[in-house]
Structures are given as structure tokens and as C-alpha cells.
């Protein structure tokens, strides 16, 4: 189960700035009305690219 602060990887293109394979950190877990995650995606330098709400099939746990 993915938890807050877990490091994840996008499994597909999520936006113009978030490509498949982009890494990010879960900053919030939503359970209602359905399971979802707020993820801060970053570049190789740790700079924020975007913060998106995603669903379980959009990301994969890296830890």
C-alpha cells in the first residue's frame, strides 16, 4: 500500500510536464470518494515539475 512520503514513479504520461517514469513523492492520500494520491513530481535536480492528483494505476511504488 502506498503511504504519505513514499517515492513513486509515473507509469504513464500524466501531463505535459510529467512523462512516464518521472519520480515524485506522495504528499497526501485520499480515500473518499475513491483512492487517490496527491504527488509532487520532481526533475533530476529535485525541482518541482508539478503537483497532481493521481490514481493507483497512474503510479508505482519505488521504496
CORRAWO-V144186 format. One record per residue. N is the residue number from 1. RES is the residue in one letter. PSI is psi in degrees with one decimal (NA if undefined). D_LAST is the distance of its C-alpha to the last C-alpha in Angstrom with 1 decimal. Layout:
{{N & RES & PSI & D_LAST} {N & RES & PSI & D_LAST}}
This chain:
{{1 & X & 135.3 & 11.0} {2 & X & 134.6 & 9.5} {3 & X & 168.8 & 10.6} {4 & X & 142.4 & 11.9} {5 & X & -0.6 & 10.1} {6 & X & 148.2 & 6.7} {7 & X & 131.7 & 6.1} {8 & X & 168.5 & 7.6} {9 & X & 137.0 & 10.1} {10 & X & 133.3 & 13.7} {11 & X & -9.2 & 15.1} {12 & X & 171.7 & 18.6} {13 & X & 125.5 & 20.8} {14 & X & -21.9 & 20.7} {15 & X & -178.9 & 23.4} {16 & X & -29.5 & 25.5} {17 & X & -8.3 & 23.0} {18 & X & 104.1 & 19.7} {19 & X & 163.8 & 19.6} {20 & X & 135.5 & 17.5} {21 & X & -10.1 & 14.4} {22 & X & 136.8 & 14.5} {23 & X & 152.3 & 11.4} {24 & X & 175.8 & 11.5} {25 & X & 136.6 & 10.6} {26 & X & 124.0 & 11.7} {27 & X & -14.7 & 14.9} {28 & X & 143.8 & 16.5} {29 & X & 128.7 & 16.4} {30 & X & 137.5 & 19.7} {31 & X & -15.0 & 21.2} {32 & X & 139.5 & 24.7} {33 & X & -12.4 & 26.4} {34 & X & 162.7 & 23.3} {35 & X & 128.7 & 19.5} {36 & X & 168.7 & 18.2} {37 & X & 139.9 & 15.9} {38 & X & 120.4 & 17.0} {39 & X & 131.8 & 14.8} {40 & X & 110.6 & 15.7} {41 & X & 141.1 & 15.4} {42 & X & 160.1 & 16.1} {43 & X & -174.3 & 17.7} {44 & X & -21.4 & 17.3} {45 & X & 1.7 & 19.1} {46 & X & 7.9 & 17.1} {47 & X & 137.6 & 20.0} {48 & X & 128.8 & 19.6} {49 & X & -42.6 & 20.6} {50 & X & 157.4 & 20.7} {51 & X & 120.2 & 19.6} {52 & X & 151.3 & 19.7} {53 & X & 125.1 & 19.7} {54 & X & 167.6 & 18.0} {55 & X & 164.1 & 17.9} {56 & X & -35.5 & 15.4} {57 & X & -4.4 & 16.6} {58 & X & -17.6 & 16.2} {59 & X & 161.6 & 12.4} {60 & X & 136.5 & 9.5} {61 & X & 134.4 & 5.9} {62 & X & -23.0 & 3.8} {63 & X & NA & 0.0}}
